[in-house]
Amino acid sequence: MSFVVGGRRYTVAYLDNKNNPKESRGSERAYGRIGSYFVADLTDTQKPLDVDYRLWIQAGEMTVDGCAALDGDFDDPPIVTLK
């Protein structure tokens, strides 16, 4: 989603982790609401629900490739080692 505040453009990428329940359906509104939803059967002890989402917000516009790279890194984070 891209929007303008105070004459400056911003972009928000809504990232949905690959381990979240599927099939999820995306939802956007003109006033700025973004998100997704899905159907799941839950119980307190046998089938709890854990979900993982991320909002990436940056000044300027993003490309589709840039959003795809963020999504890929969210699903499979890079491995970092210190020497």
N, C-alpha and C positions, 0 to 999 in steps of 0.2 A: 504494500500500500504506500502511496506517495501523497504527501500533503504539504501545504505551505503555511508557515506561521511567521508573522512579522516580515513577510516578503522573502523568507528563506525556505527553500525546499528541503524536506526530510523524507526518508524512506524507512518503512518498518517491514521486516521479513518475519513472518510467523513460522517457526520451525517445529515440526511434529516428528518426534523421535520414532524410528522404525519399530521400536518395541511397544509402542502404544497400541491399544486395541484398534483393529481395523474391521470393517471398512469405516473410515471416518469421512464426514462430509464437511467441506469448507463453507464458511459463512462470512460475508462482508456486508457492511452497510455504508451508505454514502456519508454518514456522520462520523465514521471512523472506527466502528466496532469491527474487529476481526476475530476469528476463532474457528474451531471445529467441534464437531460433536459426533457421538457414536452410540450404539446400543450395546449394553453389556448386562449380563446377569451377575449379581453380586451377593455375597453373604459376609457376615462379620468375620468369620474364622476360616472358612474353606476357600473363599474366592475373593480376597480383597482387591482393590483397584489401585494400582500405582501407575501414574502417567508422568511424562516428561516432555515439557514444551519449552521453547525459548523464543523470546522476542529480541531481534537484532534491530537496533535503531541507529541510524546514521544520518549525518548531514549530506545532502545531495541525493542524486538518483543512483539506483543500483541496476546492474544488468541481470538478465535471467541467469547467465553463467555464474555471476557473483553470488546470487541467491542459492544456486545449485551447489556451489562449493561450500557455502556456510552449512547447508543442509547435510552434505556429505560428511563434513567435519563434526557435526553434531551427532550423527549416527555412529561414526567410527572416528573418534578423536585421534589426532596425531599423538604418537608416542614421543615423549621428550625425556632425555636423559642428561644429567649434569656430570661433568667430569672434574 
